[in-house]
């Protein structure tokens, strides 16, 4: 079993409880902002990747069509 610390447990005062709750709230908000930022970065990267694939495929098809069918 775990040994109990020899230091007596002290009750939190209202101020300490308030600061601890405030710190936990700030940590939670920072984590939520990080999750939103990560999603936005992934969404933007996917959008750019899709756009580039579309441009490359369009250029390739246009090249194939122009080389096969003489104008």
C-alpha positions as CSV (number, residue, x, y, z in Angstrom):
1,X,0.0,0.0,0.0
2,X,1.0,3.6,-0.4
3,X,2.3,5.4,2.6
4,X,0.5,8.4,3.8
5,X,2.6,11.6,3.9
6,X,3.5,12.7,7.3
7,X,2.4,16.3,6.5
8,X,-1.1,17.0,7.8
9,X,-3.6,17.7,5.1
10,X,-4.8,21.3,5.1
11,X,-8.2,22.4,3.9
12,X,-8.2,24.7,0.9
13,X,-9.2,28.3,1.5
14,X,-11.7,29.9,-0.9
15,X,-9.0,31.9,-2.6
16,X,-6.8,28.8,-3.3
17,X,-9.8,26.8,-4.6
18,X,-10.7,29.8,-6.8
19,X,-7.2,30.0,-8.3
20,X,-7.0,26.3,-8.8
21,X,-10.3,26.3,-10.6
22,X,-9.2,29.3,-12.7
23,X,-6.0,27.6,-13.7
24,X,-7.8,24.4,-14.7
25,X,-10.3,26.5,-16.7
26,X,-7.4,28.3,-18.5
27,X,-5.7,24.9,-19.3
28,X,-9.0,23.5,-20.7
29,X,-9.5,26.6,-22.9
30,X,-5.9,26.4,-24.2
31,X,-6.4,22.8,-25.1
32,X,-9.7,23.6,-26.9
33,X,-8.0,26.3,-28.9
34,X,-5.2,23.9,-29.8
35,X,-7.7,21.3,-31.0
36,X,-9.5,23.9,-33.2
37,X,-6.1,25.2,-34.6
38,X,-5.1,21.6,-35.4
39,X,-8.3,21.0,-37.2
40,X,-8.1,24.2,-39.2
41,X,-4.5,23.5,-40.2
42,X,-5.4,20.0,-41.4
43,X,-8.5,21.3,-43.3
44,X,-6.4,24.0,-45.1
45,X,-3.7,21.5,-46.0
46,X,-6.3,19.1,-47.4
47,X,-7.9,22.0,-49.4
48,X,-4.5,23.0,-50.9
49,X,-3.6,19.4,-51.7
50,X,-6.9,18.8,-53.4
51,X,-6.6,22.0,-55.4
52,X,-3.1,21.1,-56.6
53,X,-4.2,17.6,-57.6
54,X,-7.0,19.1,-59.6
55,X,-4.7,21.5,-61.4
56,X,-2.2,18.8,-62.2
57,X,-4.8,16.4,-63.5
58,X,-6.4,19.1,-65.6
59,X,-3.1,20.1,-67.2
60,X,-2.3,16.4,-67.8
61,X,-5.7,15.8,-69.5
62,X,-5.4,19.0,-71.5
63,X,-1.9,17.9,-72.7
64,X,-3.1,14.5,-73.7
65,X,-6.1,15.8,-75.5
66,X,-4.0,18.4,-77.4
67,X,-1.4,15.9,-78.5
68,X,-3.8,13.2,-79.6
69,X,-6.3,15.5,-81.4
70,X,-4.5,17.9,-83.8
71,X,-6.2,21.2,-84.2
